[in-house]
Amino acid sequence: MNWNEDKSIKMNLDRTGKSDKTGTTNKDIKYDDILLNGNAGTTNKNSDIKPNVKYNDILSKLDKYKDENIVPMHMPGAKRNKELIELYMGDMGNPYEKDITEINGFDNMHNAETIIKDAFDEAAELYGADESWYLVNGSTAGNMSAICGVTHKNDVVIMARNCHISVYNAVILNELNPVYIYPEYDEEYGYYKGITLKEIKFIVDKYSSDHDRNDIKAVILTSPTYEGNVSDIKSIAEYLHQYNIPLIVDEAHGAHFNFSESFPQSAVKSGADVVINSVHKTLPSLTQTAIIHINYGIVDVERIRRYWNIYQSTSPSYILMSSIARSLSIVKNDGDKLFAEYVDKLTILRNGLSELKHIRLINTDDISKLVLGYKDAKWLYDTLFYKYKIQLEMSSIKYVIAMTSIFDSQEYYDRFLAALKEIDEELDNRFLAALKEIDEELDNRFLAALKEIDEEIDESISKYDREDILNSKVDKDLDNRFNSIHNGEADNRLNYSSINNQDNGNKINVADFRDEQALTIAQAFNRRDLSGCDEIQMNNEKIYGKISGESVYVYPPGIPILCPGEVITRKIIAILEAAGEAGLEVVGVKEGALLCLR
Ligand SMILES: Cc1ncc(COP(=O)(O)O)c(C=O)c1O
């Protein structure tokens, strides 16, 4: 073929790479057209050559992990389910064989006109949005694009204090002035509830009483929460729209809402202006994949697009984009069947879990989230992993979260329920044994006391009256006994305190804080740049009243307990210590110290 022939062939191709002679139009393109069919499973011709590669530890660890048969009750939503992955993604093959950049015929995500544009349009149609764009940097990039796209430097936004750290990062970037809503939380377990219209009205009115309401440039909510509680998006959106205030909903955990009546209504369909979904969290898509949806009316779409361009890699992965397309294709074509089966399985599992005596299934709005209350949650999380090979999504101080998806197998649910039943039974045995022991002890003491009284009466030396003995001496002995059972006889942490979920003296939970903002986050960072920070140990009395120079949060869920510019109080330190003691990962604490502004 000479150069001219080659050129003429190229000119006959439209940008999708298909000959215009075939009559194929963009409308005919299906989701999966981003994915080319390659030679899945091609064997390595040089397989006798053993490469001496040093930097492959992540991959070899992943490989080993894959073979461990660990039940994945966590994201991503593809759940390492071999059977369904083979069925639905078997043709994807080795990603290296298909990894490309913006070459001829493959469109450009940042200036999408053909196959990628079609994929965006199909996503918008599926979710009922006016526009949808893929995100290859997760919902993190979506939150940042949305917030920066609807605000300007120094603007005021109303945001829920339980927003993800990416929302706070956008606040930092645009030097915004946030007015916080502290959502209600469950006092016993410490998880956040959804936000009501009443709370939004209250905060808008409160702000407007001494400021101009028009200064509020956005309201930003996380719905659902990590635990699956949703806010009243429909009525909140309607209310805000009267004042032209856009509603941004971080619906990272709700990409599946759209596909079954068993889940809450999606924020897109409830009328929010910008909605962000992590496809990888609850649908079978690769990690990092997400979508941002826009409903026309209030927001400036082009400004959001500008930031969406800024926060995405200039080399977006076609493998990740194919993965989004494939997961949407699965739910579009087979979603009814997959979701019906999933909800049936899930309902049976939830019924089983609700019968546990010592571990409590906490009901939240999204049934896909299995939130299990137990006072020593990290112990439960660790026991499930180390003893039963079940990996959960996260542990808080008093509850754990297991994530489910349409790609879960029945085997996962059977193992999960069987393990929890066994743990619960063991807790029950220990609980009953402890009760029996205490009961016997009470009996013995009581009989001994009666005998003593009897003897004393017999001897007619009535030094004590009966009440004295019962109230002081006997009670004290029994108290000591309780305490020794409680503190001293811990067997593998299954002690009396941990088996009795109700007897929970520890009132601390990670949601129980109301910070005092001394500086905005942007002011705090400026001061940190100018004057620096001191590292002060959390057990040093001098720390109280200092202003934090850093965000401090438990990960997951990544909700800051302390933001830069907030005052460090005894309550905050108590929460951080409790989280640390519970074995949670606290980001922002460095060897027991916090960064405090000078
Ligand atoms: C509520 C919420 N929003 C946003 C994110 C960020 O999502 P992504 O991991 O897709 O960047 C997370 C991550 O866990 C999250 O929990």
The ligand as a Tripos MOL2 file, in Angstrom:
@<TRIPOS>MOLECULE
LIG
   16    16     1     0     0
SMALL
NO_CHARGES

@<TRIPOS>ATOM
      1 C1        -19.5000   10.3170   50.3810 C.3       1 LIG1
      2 C2        -18.3090   10.1790   49.4820 C.ar      1 LIG1
      3 N1        -18.1030   11.0860   48.5270 N.ar      1 LIG1
      4 C3        -17.0540   11.0160   47.6920 C.ar      1 LIG1
      5 C4        -16.1390   10.0020   47.8080 C.ar      1 LIG1
      6 C5        -15.0010    9.9370   46.8480 C.3       1 LIG1
      7 O1        -15.3020    8.9820   45.8810 O.3       1 LIG1
      8 P1        -14.2280    8.3720   44.8920 P.3       1 LIG1
      9 O2        -13.5540    7.2820   45.6450 O.co2     1 LIG1
     10 O3        -15.0460    7.8380   43.7570 O.co2     1 LIG1
     11 O4        -13.3120    9.4400   44.4800 O.co2     1 LIG1
     12 C6        -16.2990    9.0310   48.7980 C.ar      1 LIG1
     13 C7        -15.3160    7.9680   48.9450 C.2       1 LIG1
     14 O5        -15.4150    7.0540   49.6970 O.2       1 LIG1
     15 C8        -17.4160    9.1280   49.6650 C.ar      1 LIG1
     16 O6        -17.6140    8.2320   50.6270 O.3       1 LIG1
@<TRIPOS>BOND
     1     1     2 1
     2     2     3 ar
     3     2    15 ar
     4     3     4 ar
     5     4     5 ar
     6     5     6 1
     7     5    12 ar
     8     6     7 1
     9     7     8 1
    10     8     9 2
    11     8    10 1
    12     8    11 1
    13    12    13 1
    14    12    15 ar
    15    13    14 2
    16    15    16 1
@<TRIPOS>SUBSTRUCTURE
     1 LIG1         1 GROUP 0 **** ****
